[in-house]
Amino acid sequence: MNDLHGVLLAYRSDPAMRALTQHRTTCSIPYGGRYRVIDFMLSSLVNAGVTDVGLIVHSNYQSLLDHVGSGKDWELSRKHGGLRILPPFSYTQAVGDSSAQGRMDALVGVRSYLDNIRQDYVVLAWGDIVANLPIAEAFEQHLRNQADITALCAPTPTGNPADCTYFTVGADGCVREVSVHPNEASGCETLECYILSKSLLLTLTDYAAAHRIHSFSEGVLLNMSGHLKIVPYLYDGYVARFHSLNSYYEKSMDLLNPEVQAALFDPNRPVRTKDQSNPSTYYGPEARSRNSFIADGCVIDGEVENSILFRGVHVAKGARVSGCILMQSTMVQEGAELSAVITDKNVLIRPGRTLVGHESYPLTIVKNTII
């Protein structure tokens, strides 16, 4: 599908995620044992035949750059087009300061890039939503309906209403009312993934720059819904959105459900990630593992239950891990016990330590910490 171009906004960093976003953006948070959150939107684009993707970054993006690299693992490393990182250097001149206050500011900052897009249509999306979206089907609907904007939506709420946008749909299938960040969810919830023509995107960007409009949700969806034909594409598959550490923990633990795994990792739309060529996980003679999601490259000599372990995690003999999320290269030494704990990368838990959190408030350990 060579008539679609992807523009991903990858600069959002939710402060409610605390320890997990100290050194990275939300879309760069590790998820599911071997992935980063952005892998799902990148893969959704590639699975739809998108060959050109612009990744808008702003700050705290080194972790993201290390992960996506040239885009090779998503088949986006190309002589012409492919993955393009759009750094923040143009924001100061375009919007008058060093920060983007909303999506429209970010688009104004990369206006010259948008002007040089080769395709006639654009997928504009945030990169921090976990979902395996059928963008090709949504694009077909967009063309069939001759819509101005097609919004991929969930029919039921998936996130915190105060951070989401909702549509009320009329009998003709078009959006009639828009509710931005309400107190309660009402109608279908936008997944912040939109399909529109390049010409319309340029028009909206120029209008936003001239009228100092910062927000896409308020400035475009809300204020222009009466002038634009906005049509939702309802996606009833699995969606994970992260607005807090609790939501990250809850949505990560969803992966222990085989039905969620099947919905998210559809073999017809594979989820790609950075290849690290790790060896198979080793299980010692006294190791025990139950109902856990364990990546390659781990060494398990102790007991793991109802947990998610990323690449290179070591659980020593006599150690017990229950209801935990242990990120890459976490070391749990002899006799340590962990329950409802999230460790960032390269955490060392010394022998005999006991760390206990709760499912409603998991204990989170910052990257490179020794306990």
Secondary structure, DSSP 8 states (H G I E B T S, - for coil): -TTEEEEEE-----GGGGGGGSSS-GGGSEETTTEETHHHHHHHHHHTT--EEEEE--SS-HHHHHHHTTSGGGT---SSSEEEEE-GGGHHHHHSSSS--SHHHHHHHTHHHHHT--SSEEEEEES-EE----HHHHHHHHHHHT-SEEEEEESS--S-GGG-EEEEE-TTSSEEEEEES-SS--SEEEEEEEEEEHHHHHHHHHHHHHHT---HIIIIIITSTTTS-EEEEE--S--EE-SSHHHHHHHHHGGGSHHHHHHHS-TTS------------EE-TT-EEES-EE-TT-EE-SEEES-EE-TT-EE-TT-EEES-EE-TT-EE-TT-EEESEEE-TT-EE-TT-EEE-BTTB-EEE-TT-B-
